[in-house]
């Protein structure tokens, strides 16, 4: 009889300790499952409403009115050119003041549509590929023909042309 009482006590004690754990864990898991289901269905419905994965993957800058070619150019431009020419293409990248104070030359301002109109497509290509001196400009416009492919240079040109288009 004593033995039975003891083991019943032990079982009750065990239950007392483990039950809340089991129930607790279970309800917690349920809560977090629900939460993640919420955010998942939220983002799914957003994805369906706005655009497909393919759209975003192909051209994340469609909303900015860029074509895929221009968008590829933007990625290259932001990486290689913006330090001098500025993210907005206005010739005021963070390196611009150094060039101006030390060498008295300013990076070309692509938003200036009057100035842009004086530079032919061929000159743009030559300046970018071979550097400033190839078109009688400053050596502080570096050559990019070793870094970028012809295709990439065309993409960069497509992008820098958008700066002056926007100004109109
Ligand atoms: C180290 C700074 C620097 C970087 C980086 C740079 N440029 Fe320039 N760029 C200049 C300067 C300075 C000029 C102006 C040269 C002058 O007026 O004599 C210039 C001029 C130009 C011109 C005008 C050429 C002309 O015929 O008037 C183009 C186009 C150009 N850059 C494109 C680019 C592109 C595209 C990139 C990135 C792939 C780039 N630049 C990166 C400094 C830079």
Boltz pocket constraint, residues with backbone or C-beta under 6 A from the ligand:
constraints:
  - pocket:
      binder: B
      contacts: [[A, 76], [A, 77], [A, 80], [A, 81], [A, 82], [A, 83], [A, 84], [A, 85], [A, 95], [A, 99], [A, 105], [A, 106], [A, 107], [A, 108], [A, 119], [A, 123], [A, 124], [A, 127], [A, 128], [A, 132], [A, 135], [A, 136], [A, 137], [A, 138], [A, 139], [A, 140], [A, 141], [A, 142], [A, 144], [A, 156], [A, 157], [A, 160]]
      max_distance: 6.0
